[in-house]
Amino acid sequence: MSVRYEPAPVHGDRPAESRVWSAGESPMYLFTTTVLKAGDTEIPVGAYSLYVIPLKSQWTLVVNKDVTSKKYDAQQDIARLPMDLGSLDAAEKNVQLLFAHVAPKQCSLRLYYGKTGAWAVFSEP
């Protein structure tokens, strides 16, 4: 698994609530060479665009099939995962996306925005 995104500076404490968001005004991209499980959904091998829908108490990670357009199309969604939220000790000046290995065949995609950390878990079926 790998992820690609446009580096973007943090603006404010959090992205605008209830709006589909991505770093750098273009989609973030997920590439996988193995089938993934996201919640109850299996994600086949391939490339996908990623978006986030921030809310006050929980964010949602959206996995979308469309990798050719820079505009979000909800009809292309294949998975929506709840993201847990936490606070970072120090504020990040730029949006960061990274993976953390959390268990055998399981990792979390972590998004750091200012002092907010959000993460969603992917696993191998």
C-alpha positions as CSV (number, residue, x, y, z in Angstrom):
1,M,0.0,0.0,0.0
2,S,1.1,3.5,-0.7
3,V,-0.5,6.9,-0.8
4,R,0.3,10.0,-2.8
5,Y,-1.0,13.5,-2.1
6,E,-0.2,17.2,-2.7
7,P,1.6,18.7,0.2
8,A,-0.6,21.5,1.6
9,P,-0.3,23.9,4.5
10,V,-2.8,23.7,7.4
11,H,-5.4,26.5,7.4
12,G,-7.1,26.9,10.7
13,D,-7.7,24.2,13.4
14,R,-9.6,21.8,11.1
15,P,-10.9,21.5,7.5
16,A,-14.4,22.9,7.0
17,E,-17.0,20.6,8.6
18,S,-19.4,18.5,6.6
19,R,-17.6,19.2,3.3
20,V,-15.7,16.7,1.2
21,W,-12.1,17.6,1.6
22,S,-8.6,16.6,0.3
23,A,-5.2,18.0,0.9
24,G,-3.9,20.5,-1.8
25,E,-7.2,20.9,-3.6
26,S,-6.8,17.6,-5.4
27,P,-7.6,14.0,-4.4
28,M,-5.2,12.0,-2.3
29,Y,-4.5,8.6,-4.0
30,L,-4.3,5.1,-2.5
31,F,-2.4,2.4,-4.4
32,T,-2.7,-1.2,-3.3
33,T,-1.1,-4.4,-4.7
34,T,-3.2,-6.6,-2.5
35,V,-7.0,-6.8,-1.7
36,L,-7.8,-4.7,1.3
37,K,-10.7,-4.8,3.8
38,A,-12.1,-1.4,4.8
39,G,-14.9,-1.9,7.3
40,D,-17.2,-4.5,5.7
41,T,-16.0,-3.6,2.1
42,E,-13.3,-5.4,0.1
43,I,-11.2,-3.1,-2.0
44,P,-9.7,-4.8,-5.0
45,V,-6.1,-4.3,-6.2
46,G,-5.7,-1.0,-7.9
47,A,-5.6,2.8,-7.5
48,Y,-8.3,4.9,-5.7
49,S,-8.8,8.5,-4.8
50,L,-9.3,9.4,-1.1
51,Y,-11.3,12.1,0.5
52,V,-12.2,13.1,4.0
53,I,-15.5,14.4,5.4
54,P,-14.7,16.1,8.7
55,L,-17.4,16.5,11.4
56,K,-17.0,17.8,14.9
57,S,-16.7,14.5,16.7
58,Q,-15.8,12.1,13.9
59,W,-14.3,12.2,10.4
60,T,-15.1,9.8,7.5
61,L,-12.5,8.5,5.0
62,V,-14.0,8.0,1.6
63,V,-12.4,5.6,-0.9
64,N,-13.5,6.4,-4.4
65,K,-13.0,4.6,-7.8
66,D,-12.5,7.7,-9.9
67,V,-8.8,8.5,-10.3
68,T,-9.1,10.5,-13.5
69,S,-11.1,13.5,-12.3
70,K,-10.1,16.1,-9.7
71,K,-13.8,16.6,-8.8
72,Y,-15.5,14.4,-6.2
73,D,-18.3,12.2,-7.5
74,A,-20.1,10.4,-4.7
75,Q,-21.5,7.8,-7.1
76,Q,-17.9,6.5,-7.5
77,D,-17.6,5.7,-3.7
78,I,-16.7,2.1,-2.8
79,A,-16.1,2.5,0.9
80,R,-16.6,5.0,3.7
81,L,-14.7,4.4,6.9
82,P,-15.1,6.2,10.3
83,M,-11.9,7.9,11.4
84,D,-11.1,8.0,15.0
85,L,-9.9,11.4,16.3
86,G,-7.2,12.4,18.7
87,S,-5.0,15.4,19.6
88,L,-1.3,15.8,18.7
89,D,1.1,17.3,21.2
90,A,2.5,19.7,18.6
91,A,0.7,21.3,15.7
92,E,1.7,20.2,12.2
93,K,2.2,23.1,9.8
94,N,1.5,20.9,6.7
95,V,-1.0,18.1,6.2
96,Q,0.6,14.7,6.6
97,L,-0.6,11.3,5.6
98,L,1.2,8.1,6.7
99,F,0.6,4.5,7.5
100,A,1.2,2.8,10.8
101,H,1.3,-1.0,11.3
102,V,-1.1,-1.7,14.2
103,A,-1.5,-5.6,14.1
104,P,-0.6,-8.5,11.9
105,K,-2.2,-7.8,8.4
106,Q,-3.6,-4.5,9.7
107,C,-2.5,-0.9,9.3
108,S,-4.0,2.5,9.9
109,L,-3.9,5.4,7.5
110,R,-3.2,8.5,9.6
111,L,-4.0,12.0,8.7
112,Y,-2.4,14.9,10.7
113,Y,-3.9,18.3,10.4
114,G,-2.7,21.0,12.8
115,K,-3.2,19.4,16.3
116,T,-5.8,16.9,15.0
117,G,-4.9,13.3,14.2
118,A,-7.5,11.1,12.4
119,W,-7.0,7.5,11.5
120,A,-8.9,4.6,9.8
121,V,-7.9,1.0,9.8
122,F,-7.3,-1.2,6.7
123,S,-6.7,-4.9,6.8
124,E,-6.0,-7.9,4.6
125,P,-9.1,-10.2,4.4
